[in-house]
Structures are given as structure tokens and as C-alpha cells.
Amino acid sequence: SEVRIQDVLNSDDITIYRELAGGLTMANILHGSANTIGGQNAVIKLRWGASPENLLFKNARKGIKFALGENVKQSNWGDDYISRYPQTRMGVEQILRDAFMAAEEYQKEWHDYEKHHKKWKKKIPPRRDLELEALVEILKGERQIHCHSYRQDEILMLTRIAEDFGFKMGTFQHVLEGYKVADRLVEHGAHASTFSDWWAYKYEVIDAIPYNGAIMTDVGVNVSFNSDSRELARRMNTEAAKGVKYGGLSEEEALNLVTLNPAIQLGIDKWVGSLEIGKDADFVIWSGHPLSTQSVCEQTWIDGIQYFDLKKDEGLILRDEKLRNQLKNKILSQKDSVKNKKWN
């Protein structure tokens, strides 16, 4: 939990530009799901051309990646994982409880040190532990959990752990059986960031249905659709449209799945997520209805600055093709020159 996505951001990744071309303005960057307790997230604005530091959205609430299920225990992945711990879903729960108990002890020790200096005068001060400090922030409500999840039993388990240790879950990611426990998510106050229509890609998601997002929305859960993919992130508008197709959400509710709702989940709806006076000037101009598969993103603006323009992009494509041909012809001419010298 001491490692941070922001330390390894690549601001030159062409993915950023491609996502701007698809009408995306912000992203919640999380790493993979191989560890029960993972590293700290990074919420970024897609300011193409900026440094990694300037991609970060400073107002975002601090977060961290957790994961449950088969990705963590990997007990059915073959002999290469035989020494992995944990190898059961119960083991995943025990890791979480052990970690938070250690964080409570760490917090208690530091509190005692800060309040009773005379007592510690002849003792060695507590050792600072960045891993436990991140977990203490969770206990204090200063850092929210984004947890990879599929099955209802594990979703219930983590909400119970959170309540046992006195904090509230942030957002369950994927949460493909969320429709089974939507009332519990509302009761606990957790958000849900789900896939629009993913299922059958592994046995663990055998009960996934495309109506998941709409059902949770109808029950009262704050729901968003996520991409989990640099490719799918270029088409979040049509992902949102699936909320209309599967479950009959209104067009406004569907748009909220990829605009206002995720902003609420990240604690940044005061600045982004909707077009209102006083909010950041982040907006997209579409050629038609934004939920239509036939609509194209024409312009993307962030902080009132244009970062993508379809007509300018067409000019850049012609420029790059011209440069490519020049380089190719130069290489071919050099090969011919070398060949002639060899024969002479």
C-alpha cells in the first residue's frame, strides 16, 4: 500500500491522445488486481503534452486499490502459483483483517508517542511505516478503497470488515454480482463502478448480467461504468448507451454513468462531472447525440483549453504520412547506394 501509481505515470503514452479523441477528459488510474492490498491510485486530467506531475488532479480524494477473488488467490492457475498466499477466499479476508489490526496498533503507538513525550523520552520513537500509514488513512476516512470484486459473498465480506474497523468502503470496481446485493451497498454507502456488459470471460463471473448497472441504479446505488482497458476508454459514450439498452435507464441517467456519477465516486463533483457555473471547463463537442454509435467526437476541451480537434487531427495524420514516406524513401535510397557501391 506504500507504492503509488503517480510515480510511474507516462505522460507521453499515445493512449492519452487517443482517449481525448474519444471524448474522455479524466481517468482514475489503477494498477492490476494480483494483490489483496495494492497501491495508491492516481486521478488525472488528460492534459496531453503536460508532465506526469501536471496530469494529476490535485483536488481528488486519495484512494487505494484492493482486490478480491480469483485474481488474488490464483489457486486454479496451475503449479506456478502453488506457493502463493493466500490460496483461499477466507485467506483473503484474513489478510485484510490482519493488516487493519496492524494499522490500528501502529496508529495507537504513534498517538501515544505524540501525547506522552515524557514516557517516550528514554525509548526509541516508533518506526515510520509508509505501508501502515496508508492503511491508517483508510481507518481515518482520509483514503478510500477502490476494490476489484465480482462475487456477492466477497462484496458482503468487505463491507463487514469495513464496519468492524469503523470506516466506509469507497467504490467496488467491476462488482458484477452487485445486482444481488444492491440493497446492502446502499445500506453501507458504497459506490459501484461496473462493466456495461462483460460476462463469461472466466468462471468467476458466471452470474454476470448486462442489467447489473441499471438494477443497482434503480435500487439507489451510485453507479458508473468503467473501461478497465485503454481501448475501451475511447468509447465510454457508447458504453453509457448500454444502460439504456439493458435496463431502460433514461438518457440522462445513462450519461451520468460516465460523467457525474464517477466524479461523485472520486469526490471531485464540486469541480467536474457536469456543465455548471463555477466548475472546470471540461467538455466535449459531438457530431450528434453523444449516446449514438454514429456520433464522432469533434473537439475535447479541458480547463478551457482545446486538447483535441478532429480537423486538426486530419492535418496531423497527413503530416505524419508525409514524414513517414520521406523517411522510407531516404532509407531505400541509402540501400540502393550501398548496393551500387558493392557491385562497383
C-alpha positions as CSV (number, residue, x, y, z in Angstrom):
1,S,0.0,0.0,0.0
2,E,3.0,2.3,0.1
3,V,3.6,2.3,-3.7
4,R,2.0,4.9,-5.9
5,I,0.7,5.0,-9.5
6,Q,1.7,8.6,-9.7
7,D,5.4,7.7,-9.5
8,V,5.1,5.7,-12.8
9,L,2.8,7.8,-14.9
10,N,3.8,8.0,-18.6
11,S,2.6,11.4,-19.9
12,D,3.9,10.6,-23.4
13,D,1.7,7.5,-23.8
14,I,-0.2,7.8,-27.1
15,T,-3.2,6.3,-25.2
16,I,-3.9,9.7,-23.7
17,Y,-4.3,11.4,-27.1
18,R,-6.5,8.5,-28.4
19,E,-8.8,8.8,-25.4
20,L,-9.1,12.6,-25.9
21,A,-10.1,11.7,-29.4
22,G,-12.9,9.6,-27.9
23,G,-14.2,12.3,-25.7
24,L,-12.6,11.4,-22.4
25,T,-11.3,14.2,-20.2
26,M,-10.3,12.4,-16.9
27,A,-9.3,8.9,-15.7
28,N,-8.9,7.1,-12.4
29,I,-5.6,5.2,-12.9
30,L,-5.5,1.8,-11.0
31,H,-3.0,-1.0,-11.4
32,G,-3.9,-4.7,-11.8
33,S,-5.6,-6.9,-9.3
34,A,-3.0,-9.5,-8.2
35,N,-2.7,-8.3,-4.6
36,T,-5.3,-8.2,-1.8
37,I,-4.0,-4.8,-0.8
38,G,-2.5,-2.9,-3.6
39,G,-1.0,0.6,-4.3
40,Q,-2.3,4.1,-4.3
41,N,-4.4,5.4,-7.3
42,A,-3.9,8.5,-9.4
43,V,-6.8,10.6,-10.7
44,I,-5.6,12.5,-13.8
45,K,-6.8,15.0,-16.4
46,L,-5.8,14.0,-19.9
47,R,-3.6,17.1,-20.4
48,W,-1.8,15.8,-23.5
49,G,1.7,17.3,-23.6
50,A,2.0,18.0,-19.8
51,S,4.5,16.5,-17.5
52,P,3.4,13.5,-15.3
53,E,3.1,15.8,-12.3
54,N,0.8,18.2,-14.2
55,L,-1.6,15.3,-15.2
56,L,-2.5,14.8,-11.6
57,F,-5.8,16.3,-10.4
58,K,-4.9,17.7,-7.0
59,N,-8.4,18.0,-5.7
60,A,-9.2,14.3,-6.0
61,R,-9.7,12.3,-2.8
62,K,-6.9,9.9,-2.0
63,G,-7.6,6.3,-3.0
64,I,-6.0,2.8,-3.0
65,K,-6.5,-0.4,-5.0
66,F,-7.8,-3.6,-3.2
67,A,-8.7,-6.8,-4.9
68,L,-10.7,-9.9,-4.1
69,G,-11.4,-13.3,-5.7
70,E,-9.5,-15.4,-8.2
71,N,-7.1,-12.7,-9.3
72,V,-5.7,-12.7,-5.7
73,K,-5.7,-16.3,-4.7
74,Q,-4.9,-17.8,-8.1
75,S,-5.4,-21.3,-6.8
76,N,-6.7,-22.5,-10.1
77,W,-3.9,-21.0,-12.2
78,G,-1.6,-24.0,-12.3
79,D,1.5,-25.3,-10.5
80,D,3.4,-22.0,-10.9
81,Y,1.3,-20.5,-8.2
82,I,1.4,-23.3,-5.7
83,S,3.5,-21.3,-3.2
84,R,1.2,-18.2,-3.4
85,Y,-0.6,-16.9,-0.3
86,P,-3.5,-16.6,0.1
87,Q,-4.9,-19.5,-1.9
88,T,-8.5,-19.3,-0.5
89,R,-11.1,-16.6,-0.2
90,M,-11.0,-17.0,3.5
91,G,-7.3,-16.3,3.4
92,V,-8.0,-13.0,1.5
93,E,-10.3,-12.0,4.4
94,Q,-7.7,-12.9,7.0
95,I,-5.0,-10.8,5.2
96,L,-7.3,-7.8,5.3
97,R,-8.2,-8.2,9.0
98,D,-4.5,-8.8,9.9
99,A,-3.5,-5.7,8.0
100,F,-6.1,-3.4,9.6
101,M,-5.3,-4.7,13.1
102,A,-1.6,-3.9,12.5
103,A,-2.7,-0.4,11.3
104,E,-4.7,0.1,14.4
105,E,-1.8,-0.9,16.6
106,Y,0.5,1.4,14.6
107,Q,-1.9,4.3,14.9
108,K,-2.3,3.7,18.7
109,E,1.5,3.6,19.2
110,W,2.1,6.9,17.3
111,H,-0.8,8.6,19.2
112,D,0.8,7.5,22.5
113,Y,4.1,8.8,21.3
114,E,2.7,12.2,20.3
115,K,0.7,12.7,23.5
116,H,3.2,11.4,26.1
117,H,6.7,12.7,25.2
118,K,8.0,12.1,28.7
119,K,7.0,8.5,28.6
120,W,9.0,8.0,25.4
121,K,12.0,10.2,26.4
122,K,14.2,7.2,27.1
123,K,12.6,4.9,24.4
124,I,13.3,4.7,20.7
125,P,10.5,6.5,18.8
126,P,8.1,4.4,16.7
127,R,9.4,3.4,13.4
128,R,7.7,5.1,10.5
129,D,5.9,2.6,8.2
130,L,4.6,4.0,4.9
131,E,2.6,0.8,4.2
132,L,0.7,1.1,7.5
133,E,0.3,4.9,7.2
134,A,-1.7,4.4,4.0
135,L,-4.0,1.9,5.9
136,V,-4.3,4.3,8.8
137,E,-5.6,6.9,6.3
138,I,-8.3,4.4,5.4
139,L,-9.3,3.9,9.0
140,K,-9.5,7.7,9.5
141,G,-11.6,8.1,6.3
142,E,-8.9,10.1,4.5
143,R,-8.3,7.4,1.8
144,Q,-11.0,5.5,0.0
145,I,-10.8,1.9,-1.3
146,H,-11.3,1.0,-5.0
147,C,-11.8,-2.8,-4.8
148,H,-11.7,-5.3,-7.7
149,S,-14.7,-7.6,-7.0
150,Y,-17.1,-10.0,-8.6
151,R,-18.9,-12.3,-6.2
152,Q,-21.7,-11.2,-3.8
153,D,-20.2,-13.1,-0.9
154,E,-16.9,-11.2,-1.1
155,I,-18.6,-7.9,-1.6
156,L,-20.6,-8.6,1.6
157,M,-17.4,-9.7,3.4
158,L,-15.5,-6.4,2.7
159,T,-18.4,-4.2,3.8
160,R,-18.5,-6.2,7.1
161,I,-14.7,-5.7,7.6
162,A,-15.1,-2.0,6.9
163,E,-17.8,-1.7,9.5
164,D,-15.8,-3.8,12.0
165,F,-12.9,-1.3,11.7
166,G,-15.1,1.8,11.6
167,F,-14.7,3.0,8.0
168,K,-16.8,3.1,4.9
169,M,-16.0,1.4,1.6
170,G,-15.4,3.7,-1.4
171,T,-16.1,2.0,-4.7
172,F,-16.4,-1.6,-5.7
173,Q,-14.9,-2.0,-9.1
174,H,-16.4,-4.4,-11.7
175,V,-18.9,-5.6,-8.9
176,L,-20.6,-7.9,-11.4
177,E,-22.8,-9.6,-8.8
178,G,-23.7,-6.2,-7.4
179,Y,-27.3,-6.6,-8.5
180,K,-27.6,-9.4,-6.0
181,V,-26.6,-7.2,-3.0
182,A,-27.5,-3.7,-4.2
183,D,-29.6,-3.1,-1.1
184,R,-26.6,-3.9,1.0
185,L,-24.4,-1.5,-1.0
186,V,-27.0,1.3,-0.4
187,E,-27.1,0.4,3.3
188,H,-23.4,0.6,3.7
189,G,-23.0,3.6,1.4
190,A,-20.6,2.1,-1.1
191,H,-20.4,3.1,-4.8
192,A,-20.3,0.7,-7.8
193,S,-18.1,1.1,-10.9
194,T,-19.1,-1.8,-13.2
195,F,-18.6,-3.2,-16.7
196,S,-21.5,-2.5,-19.0
197,D,-21.9,-5.9,-20.5
198,W,-18.9,-8.2,-19.7
199,W,-19.5,-11.8,-18.8
200,A,-18.3,-15.4,-19.5
201,Y,-14.6,-14.4,-19.7
202,K,-13.9,-16.6,-16.6
203,Y,-15.9,-18.9,-14.4
204,E,-15.8,-16.4,-11.5
205,V,-18.2,-14.1,-13.5
206,I,-20.7,-16.8,-14.5
207,D,-23.6,-14.9,-13.0
208,A,-22.7,-11.5,-14.6
209,I,-25.6,-9.9,-16.5
210,P,-25.8,-6.7,-18.6
211,Y,-28.6,-5.4,-16.5
212,N,-26.3,-5.1,-13.5
213,G,-25.8,-1.3,-13.8
214,A,-29.5,-0.5,-14.3
215,I,-30.6,-2.7,-11.4
216,M,-28.1,-1.1,-8.9
217,T,-29.1,2.3,-10.1
218,D,-32.8,1.6,-9.6
219,V,-32.1,0.4,-6.0
220,G,-30.3,3.6,-5.3
221,V,-26.6,2.8,-5.7
222,N,-24.4,5.5,-7.2
223,V,-23.2,3.6,-10.4
224,S,-20.6,4.3,-13.0
225,F,-19.3,2.3,-16.0
226,N,-15.6,1.7,-16.2
227,S,-13.4,0.7,-19.1
228,D,-10.5,-1.4,-17.5
229,S,-8.9,-1.0,-20.9
230,R,-7.1,1.7,-22.8
231,E,-9.0,0.7,-25.9
232,L,-12.5,0.7,-24.4
233,A,-11.7,4.0,-22.7
234,R,-12.0,5.7,-26.1
235,R,-15.7,4.8,-26.3
236,M,-17.2,5.5,-22.9
237,N,-20.1,7.3,-24.6
238,T,-21.4,4.1,-26.2
239,E,-20.7,2.2,-23.1
240,A,-23.1,4.6,-21.3
241,A,-25.7,4.0,-24.0
242,K,-25.8,0.3,-23.0
243,G,-27.5,1.5,-19.8
244,V,-30.5,2.5,-22.0
245,K,-30.4,-0.8,-23.9
246,Y,-30.1,-3.0,-20.9
247,G,-32.4,-1.9,-18.1
248,G,-34.1,1.1,-19.7
249,L,-32.3,3.9,-17.9
250,S,-33.1,7.4,-19.1
251,E,-30.6,9.2,-21.4
252,E,-29.7,11.5,-18.6
253,E,-29.1,8.6,-16.2
254,A,-27.0,6.8,-18.8
255,L,-24.8,9.9,-19.4
256,N,-24.4,10.2,-15.6
257,L,-22.8,6.7,-15.7
258,V,-19.7,8.2,-17.3
259,T,-19.8,11.9,-16.2
260,L,-21.3,13.0,-12.9
261,N,-21.5,9.6,-11.1
262,P,-17.8,8.7,-11.3
263,A,-17.0,12.3,-10.3
264,I,-19.1,11.8,-7.1
265,Q,-17.3,8.5,-6.5
266,L,-13.9,10.2,-6.7
267,G,-15.0,13.1,-4.5
268,I,-14.5,15.7,-7.3
269,D,-18.0,16.5,-8.4
270,K,-17.5,20.0,-7.0
271,W,-15.2,20.7,-9.9
272,V,-16.1,18.3,-12.7
273,G,-18.7,15.8,-13.9
274,S,-21.4,18.2,-15.2
275,L,-21.7,21.5,-17.0
276,E,-22.4,24.1,-14.3
277,I,-21.3,27.6,-13.5
278,G,-18.2,27.5,-11.3
279,K,-17.0,24.1,-12.5
280,D,-13.9,23.4,-14.6
281,A,-14.4,24.0,-18.3
282,D,-14.1,20.3,-19.3
283,F,-16.4,19.4,-22.2
284,V,-16.8,17.6,-25.4
285,I,-18.4,18.6,-28.7
286,W,-20.0,15.7,-30.6
287,S,-21.2,15.5,-34.2
288,G,-24.5,14.1,-33.0
289,H,-26.2,12.6,-29.9
290,P,-23.4,11.5,-27.6
291,L,-25.1,8.2,-26.9
292,S,-25.3,7.3,-30.6
293,T,-22.8,4.9,-32.2
294,Q,-22.8,7.1,-35.3
295,S,-21.6,10.2,-33.4
296,V,-18.0,11.3,-33.5
297,C,-16.0,13.4,-31.0
298,E,-15.2,16.7,-32.8
299,Q,-13.5,18.6,-30.0
300,T,-12.3,17.9,-26.4
301,W,-11.6,20.8,-24.0
302,I,-10.0,20.6,-20.6
303,D,-9.7,23.6,-18.2
304,G,-10.9,25.7,-21.1
305,I,-8.1,24.6,-23.4
306,Q,-8.6,22.6,-26.5
307,Y,-6.7,19.3,-26.4
308,F,-8.3,17.6,-29.4
309,D,-9.8,18.8,-32.7
310,L,-10.9,16.4,-35.4
311,K,-10.0,18.7,-38.3
312,K,-6.6,19.4,-36.8
313,D,-6.1,15.7,-36.3
314,E,-6.7,15.1,-40.0
315,G,-3.9,17.6,-40.8
316,L,-1.6,15.8,-38.3
317,I,-2.3,12.5,-40.0
318,L,-1.3,13.9,-43.4
319,R,1.8,15.5,-41.8
320,D,2.9,12.2,-40.3
321,E,2.2,10.2,-43.5
322,K,4.4,12.7,-45.4
323,L,7.2,12.4,-42.9
324,R,6.9,8.6,-42.9
325,N,7.2,8.5,-46.7
326,Q,10.2,10.8,-46.6
327,L,12.0,8.6,-44.1
328,K,11.1,5.5,-46.0
329,N,12.4,6.9,-49.3
330,K,15.6,8.0,-47.6
331,I,16.2,4.5,-46.2
332,L,15.5,2.9,-49.6
333,S,17.8,5.4,-51.4
334,Q,20.6,4.6,-49.0
335,K,20.2,0.8,-49.6
336,D,20.4,1.4,-53.3
337,S,23.6,3.4,-52.8
338,V,25.2,0.7,-50.8
339,K,24.2,-1.9,-53.3
340,N,25.7,0.0,-56.2
341,K,29.0,0.5,-54.3
342,K,29.2,-3.2,-53.6
343,W,28.8,-4.1,-57.3
344,N,31.3,-1.4,-58.4
